Amino acid sequence: MTWLTLFGFGEKGWGGLLVIGLLVTVAVTGCALLIGAVFGALAAWAKLSPKIWARVAGDLYTTVFRGVPELLIIFLFYFGGSSALSSLGHLFGREGFIGVPTFLAGALAVGVISGAYQAEVFRAAFRAVNRGEIEAARAVGMPLLLRFRRIIVPQVLRFAIPGLGNVWQLSLKDSALVSVTGLAELMRTAQMGAGSTREYFGFYIAAAALYLVLTALSNRVVDLAEARVGRSFRRRLA
């Protein structure tokens, strides 16, 4: 079987399945980035808080999820979560194994890992915000929510976008580890195709090429977003 047939979109081709796997990878990474943004923003707030207990909690979160191997965290969310659900089900008379949905477990696991890195990005971005503008807005009586929307958020986004782009790339690579749960994302699909056809080199090269294409597109999107936010910020200052 030629590679054109193998990776085509015909009856015997794996092209369609690889594209679906690529879309699942993007979906997992996107959901993980959103989940991580929530955890990261909360952790950044905690690390910047004057309260000791909040700073300790923020430091503990980032230390744990940046220090523990990603694969172990995925195992804990999937197998540990499934075990907890099964035990809970037994309390209500439900017999058998209850598994956590693989997509949910993967997105949550990669999300909390992503959040630990996003926390540092948000913290650094907030510290780079012009304090003079905040003080001036407070002096003229601008409400807190309006200050947050008009002054803090635009500047935080401006400084955070490059770092968030790096976190996206990390999460994209971490999403390949979700294949251990059985989720048919790009890596898992490549493994199944390689095992089914014995074309290991071809499928893994194809997967690597798709990851590189996705990385290149992601870099372009981040560059465009950074340029757009920069233009908006300059117009606001004009």
N, C-alpha and C positions, 0 to 999 in steps of 0.2 A: 504494500500500500504506500503510495507516494504521500509526501507531507501535504501536498495540495489537497488530496482527498482526505487525509487524516484531520487536518485543521479547517476543512471546508464546512459549509453549512448544509451539506446534503444528508442523506439518510445515515451514512456511516461516519460522517464528520463530527468532530468535537468542537467546532467553532462556536456553535450556538451555546453549548454548555459552558464554554470558557467565558463567553461574553456575559452570561447570566452570573457566573461566579465572580466576574469582575464587578458587576453591579451590586452583588451582595457585599463584596469587600468595601465598596464605596459607601453603601448604606450603613454597614457596621461602623466604619470609621467616622462617618458623619454623625451618627447617633452618639458614639463615644465622645466626640469632640464637644457636642452640646451638653452631655452629662458632665463631662470634665469641666466645662465652663462654669457650671453651677457650683461644683465642688471647689474648683479653683478660685472662684470669686469669694466664696465663703472662707476658704483657707487664707486667702490674701488679706481679707478683712481681719481675720483672727490674728494673723502675724503682725498686722499694723496696729492692733488694738492696744490701748494702754493697760488693759487688764492682763494680769500675769497668766491666769488660767486660760484665757483665749489664745495668748501667744504660745503657751505650752501645747495646747490642743492642735493649733496650726502646724507647729514644728513637728509634732508627733505624726500627724497625717502625712506630711511631705516626706519625712524621714522613712516611715514604714513603706509607703508605696513607691518610693524611688529606690529603696534599698532591697526589697524583696524581689526575686526574679519574677518576670512577667508571667511565665508559664505556670509558676506555683500559684499566683493570684487567680489565673484562669481556672486552674484545678479547684481552688477553694470555692470560687463562685459557682462553678458548674456541679462538681461532685459534692462539695460541702452543702451547697444550696439544695441539691436534690435529696441528700440525706436528711436535711432538716425538714423539707417538705414531706418526705415519706413518714418521718416520725410524727409530724403534725397530723398527717392524714390518718395514722393509726389511732390517734387519740379520738378521732371522730368516726372510727369504724371503717376507714378506707384501707383495704389490704393492697399489698403490692408496692412496687416502686413508683414514685412520682418524680419525674424528671423536670428540671428547670428547662424551659425552651432554650435551645442552643443560641439563637440570635440574641435573646435577652441576656443570657449569661455572658456571652462574648462582649456585647455592647457595654454592659455594666462593668465588667472586669477591665476592659481597655479604657473605659471612661474614668474610673477612679485613678488608674495609673496616669492617664492624661491630665486629670485634675491636679495631681501633685506637681506636674511640670508647669501647668498653666498658672498655678498659684504664684510661682516665682515670677512668671511673665507679668501678671497683673500687679504684683507688688512693686516690681521695678518700674512699670509704666506709671503707676499712681505716684510714686516718689518723684518722677520726672515732670509731673504736672506743675505748671507755673503757679506758685503759691500766691503771687501778687494779684493775679486775676481772681482767685478765690476770696482773698481778703477784701478786694475792691467790691466784689459782688455782695459780700456780707455787709460791707459798710453802707451800701445803698439800699439795704433791706431786701435783697433778692431772696425769695423763699428757698429752702434747702433743696426741694425736688427740682426747682428750676435751675439752681446752680449745678446740680448733678447732671441735668440733661443738656444744658447749654455750655457748660465750661469743663466739667470733669470728664464726662463720657467721650466727647470728641478728642480730647487730648490723650486720654488713656488708650483709645483705639489707635490713634496715630502712632503711639510708641509701642503698642502691643502687637500690631499686625505681623511684623517680621518674626517675633518670637512665637506667635500662634502658628505661623506657617511652618516653623521647625517642629512644633508639637504635632501638627497634622502629619508631617512626614514620619515622625516616630510612631504615631498611632497607626498609620497605614502599614508600617512594617510589623507592628505588634499584632495587627489583625490577622496576619498569617498564622499566628499561634493558636487562634480560635479553631483552626482545623482539627485540633485534638478532640474537640467536643463532637465532631461529626458534622458541623455546619458546612454546607457545600459552597464555601466561598472560593476564591480563585485558587488558593494553594491546595485545598481539599479536592477540588475538581481536577487539578493537574495530577495529583496523586492517584485519583481513581482512573483517569485516562491512561497514565503511565502503567499502572498495574494491570489494566484491562488489555492493553495493546502491546505491552513490553517495550514501548518506545519511550524509555525513561529520559534519555537525553533531549529528545524533541519536545516533550511536554514541559520539562523543567526550563528549557530555553524559552519556550513560548510564554510560560508564566513570568519568567524574568523580564522578557521584553514588554509584556503588558504592565508589569509593575513600573518599569522605567518610563513607559509612555504616560502612565498615570502620574508619576512623579514630575515629569516635565510639564504636563498640563497644570498640575497643582502649583508648581513654581510660577507659571505664567499668571494664573489666577491671583496668587498672592501679590505678584508685582503690580498687576492692574489695580487691585484693591488698595495697595499701599499708595500708588500714584493718585488714585481718586480721593482717598482720605486726605492726602497731602494738599491737593488742590482745594478741597473744601475748607481745610483749615486756613490756608492762605487767603481765600476769599473772605473768611470770617474776620481775619485780622485787617483786611484792606478797608 
